[in-house]
Amino acid sequence: MYLFDEDVFVPFLVFAIPCVAIAGGILAGIIKTISRHRLIEAVVRERMALVAKGVDPARIPVSAAGLFAGSSLVSMRDATRLRAQGLMIAGFVTLAGGASWAAVGYALDSWHGGDWSLGVVAASIGLALIASGLIIWPRGRQAEHRVEQHGN
């Protein structure tokens, strides 16, 4: 009567969601890299055209290519901070999703005894992302300067 057998469909669905998320993340990274390269290429072409026209390179304004991490306008410290913030945001989202999944799985009678533990796994992944964000968070002179300003 049913089109899908739940013994086959539910495990397939459980493993299909992370696979689609990983593939989407890889695709988003590829698209981001290509678009960043095209923008930098356009800025370099514009700069070369200005230099070919005789404009002094020192007088050419700073380009949009300098806004990317690893360039002269965004320091490595800021790039690390942005990466840590991204990890922490992903960690909080994954933690909340895993905790709610575990709570729903525990509360529903239709779920079998161990189904709520999948939410605990997702929540622990969220905690690991938060911890990795805290580990790579930049520390140093600026953090010490902040403590001196606040008197703590």
Helices and strands as residue ranges (DSSP letters): H 6-52, G 57-59, G 64-67, H 76-107, H 117-136, H 141-150
